[in-house]
Amino acid sequence: MLLVAQRRVHRIFVNTRSTDFIQSRNVASSSRFQIGFLSRNPSTSRTPSSQNQHRTIMVASDAKPRPNPLDMSPTPEGVETLADRLIADGKAVDDEIAVIPLGEAKADFSTVFEKMSAVENVMEASSANVHFWQYVSTEKSVREASMAADKKMRDFAVESGMREDVYLRVQEAFQSVKAKINTHGPEDIRFAEKVELDYRRNGLALPKDVREQLTVMKKRMSELSIAFSKNVNEDETSLLFTKEELEGMPEDYFAGLKKEDKDGKEFYRVTMKASVTAGYPDIIPAMRMCRRESTRKALDFANTARCEANVENMTEMVNLRRRVANLMGYPNHAAFRLEVKMAKTPKEVTEFLDDLTARLIPYAEKELSVLLEIKRKEKEERREVYDGKINSWDFNYYNRMLLEKEYEVDDQAIKQYFSLSTVTDGMLDIYQEVLGLKCVEIPSAPTWHPDVRLIEVSDALSGEFIGQFYLDLFPRDNKYTHAACFGLVPGFVSKDGSRQHPVAAMVANFSKPTADKPSLLKHDEVVTYFHELGHVFHQMLALTKHARFHGTRVERDFVEAPSQMLENWCWQPEILHRLSKHHETGEHLPAAVVEKLVRAKNVNAGLLNLRQIFFGRFDMAIHTLSDEASEDALDIKKLYLDLRESVTLIPGQPETYGAATFGHLMGGYDAGYYGYLWSQVFSADMFMSRFKSEGILNPATGKSYRSEILRPGGSKDGMDMLVGFLGRRPEMDPFLVSLGLKSLPAGVDKRAAL
């Protein structure tokens, strides 16, 4: 998942010199280097692990990091002051543009769009200091200040984007650009087009009284989004179980749980989200491995009955979105949102999801019958009642049993080969090799937490500095609970011609090292890691003039494609060999295990992809409401449960409301969740048609990928980038092959489907 930490608040100026952040310094010439990736396990010294000395990732042991705009010691007062200054300066720039005389040819690219770009560039180099801390700060006061400042800046963004006096100058300047189109570069023209479209989509062509209604509604929508996120982040739902009730869980699982005594008995607290003592949420391994059905059922209910207040928040948000779309002249919110995406219309999305559903259902039904037989046999062995159903608390458990028994894939055994340090070194090594990069860790860099590490990236051939990214990989209280890439500082060209280098952060919650074991990753966590690093390198390698086009700022239904494409590496035997090393013996993952793991890749692909289709169809269902009658009939709880059962073939528990934690639809993916599957069509084609056929580690292919897909950022349409890389428009067949729904043409290596 991708998160951009800075919120788009156009034309906000921060009074600082961007050149302060782009000082050039040759780290290699001034530092001693060590081989290996430093572990920041508090129980070990800050020296490279001897197990990792074969790696080529460099550690600049005494180098100073290049300066960047992030303030590593934020205070509530500092966050609030910065937000206030950004807003005040942004209003001043709006006011300056608003007084340009109309009808005198004075509103043009240089007086309007150039000023807007300069302000956006400088503002976004600092705005993470307002928004980012709500996700990672250990100080409650800082998180609260960050959330409050975030709301304040979003409110200002709504007001700023609704200024008619500024829009009139934008219109005139846009006409000037079109009249002199041959005098402007492609990215400048695109900038002017997107700014003008932003204002139109904000309703500036509407009468004043309608715009005033929009302003009030959009402010309320911002409040609802923040409230929804706050409820999820602060939710502390957990359940207590005895060790017997957690039958089947390995000992290292218990080592990560908090123990409590109650009525003379020892209990373990199982949480719904990542904590300091556990890696990913405690519930995830429990749902996969706990043999007690009653325990899994209780956990499933608790997890899907959290944050009930968010049902009302989502309902109000959906209704407001429908009303805003109607005022803007669109039939529904989905039509409004899709106008600027690759899919373009709700009809296109609905047909895509319906077509894929029809293809998947026959496979999913067969997969269910296999799981049911496994469940029947287990219930017989345990002398328990067999209900003849795969319930919502059953799927992960019996899916794991299928993998272990039929495919002999044992997550617990496999993760012994994937220590976090080895995987990190291996992944960065691969990115270096394929994309022509050099990565160096700077252990002395100041960060927001001792667990966080900084990597600096440069071009391997020229030595030119490219950017920096942080790795914040372990859980802690009140930290963002999933895995995501945060774009903290975009790259852009400053007014003086110098370049601001990008800064990003990958935030995750992998299991923390213990006194006697390193952090170990299951294979699906390795895939997640590779995916999020793909977003990071998209942020690193984009090279645009304007900040608004940097990195992952592409169409939302294309943004996942580059990272999804890179996930394919995690299923290639050659790559699994490089990424694996048993934390005790030093042996690589055995070839026989690799073969079984790869063979199991598409196990239950029908059911798993139907789950993604369910989320996409729920998203489209609530966002294609077109009138007050459909709005009045909306029942979020019922719709969610009904669609879940009809699409996934596995019902949810009554009186639950999983939508209450479906943050994607409240945080920017509204009318866009289909994009995860949509973009997989492109990712499968890119991988199979180029990398698989030309060599998965082929530097020439990597150079083409870097140039055609990563470098443009959002300065080109996604389809144009795909055509540039593939030499043709993308096709569906590679995606269907990757799911096992279509056979490969004769003569094609079957491993290309993996």
Salt bridges, closest charged atoms under 4 A:
ASP20 OD1 - ARG17 NH2 2.94
ASP62 OD2 - ARG32 NH1 3.37
ASP84 OD1 - LYS152 NZ 2.98
ASP94 OD1 - ARG11 NE 2.83
ASP95 OD2 - LYS91 NZ 3.26
ASP95 OD1 - ARG163 NH1 2.70
GLU96 OE2 - LYS115 NZ 2.71
GLU104 OE1 - LYS106 NZ 3.52
GLU120 OE2 - HIS10 ND1 2.87
GLU120 OE2 - ARG548 NH2 3.07
GLU124 OE2 - ARG8 NE 3.03
GLU124 OE1 - ARG553 NH1 2.58
GLU144 OE2 - LYS140 NZ 3.94
ASP150 OD2 - ARG7 NE 3.61
ASP150 OD1 - HIS131 ND1 3.42
ASP150 OD1 - ARG154 NE 3.02
ASP155 OD2 - LYS151 NZ 2.99
GLU159 OE2 - LYS219 NZ 2.66
GLU164 OE1 - ARG211 NH2 2.67
ASP165 OD2 - ARG163 NH2 2.89
ASP188 OD2 - LYS545 NZ 3.04
ASP188 OD1 - HIS546 NE2 2.76
GLU196 OE2 - ARG200 NE 3.07
ASP198 OD2 - HIS10 NE2 3.55
ASP198 OD2 - ARG548 NH1 3.11
GLU223 OE2 - LYS151 NZ 3.66
GLU223 OE1 - ARG220 NH1 3.14
GLU234 OE1 - LYS230 NZ 3.19
ASP235 OD2 - ARG306 NH1 3.12
GLU247 OE1 - ARG292 NE 3.28
GLU247 OE1 - ARG382 NH2 3.16
GLU251 OE2 - LYS243 NZ 3.18
ASP252 OD2 - LYS415 NZ 3.58
GLU260 OE2 - ARG269 NE 2.52
GLU266 OE2 - LYS259 NZ 3.67
GLU293 OE1 - LYS379 NZ 2.47
GLU308 OE2 - LYS637 NZ 2.85
GLU316 OE2 - ARG220 NE 2.80
GLU339 OE1 - ARG201 NH1 2.41
GLU351 OE2 - LYS347 NZ 2.59
ASP354 OD1 - ARG617 NH1 3.92
ASP355 OD2 - ARG359 NE 3.18
GLU373 OE2 - ARG376 NH2 2.67
GLU380 OE1 - ARG376 NH1 3.42
GLU384 OE1 - LYS379 NZ 2.92
GLU384 OE2 - ARG382 NE 3.10
ASP387 OD1 - LYS375 NZ 2.86
ASP394 OD1 - ARG296 NH2 3.01
ASP394 OD2 - LYS375 NZ 2.69
GLU404 OE1 - ARG400 NH1 3.07
GLU408 OE1 - LYS596 NZ 2.29
ASP429 OD2 - ARG578 NH2 3.37
GLU433 OE1 - ARG578 NH1 2.89
ASP451 OD2 - HIS449 ND1 3.72
ASP451 OD2 - LYS512 NZ 3.21
GLU456 OE1 - ARG66 NE 3.78
ASP459 OD1 - ARG706 NH2 3.03
ASP472 OD2 - ARG476 NH2 2.73
ASP472 OD1 - LYS479 NZ 3.00
ASP524 OD2 - ARG288 NH2 2.69
GLU525 OE2 - LYS522 NZ 3.78
GLU560 OE1 - HIS531 NE2 2.81
GLU560 OE1 - HIS535 NE2 3.07
GLU567 OE2 - HIS531 ND1 2.62
ASP619 OD1 - HIS623 ND1 2.79
GLU631 OE1 - ARG322 NH2 2.57
GLU631 OE2 - ARG323 NH2 2.54
ASP642 OD2 - LYS638 NZ 2.64
ASP670 OD1 - ARG321 NH2 3.68
ASP670 OD2 - HIS333 NE2 2.65
ASP670 OD2 - ARG337 NE 3.16
ASP685 OD1 - ARG728 NH2 2.80
GLU694 OE2 - ARG690 NE 2.61
ASP717 OD1 - ARG190 NH2 2.95
GLU731 OE2 - ARG728 NE 3.99
ASP749 OD2 - ARG751 NH2 2.94
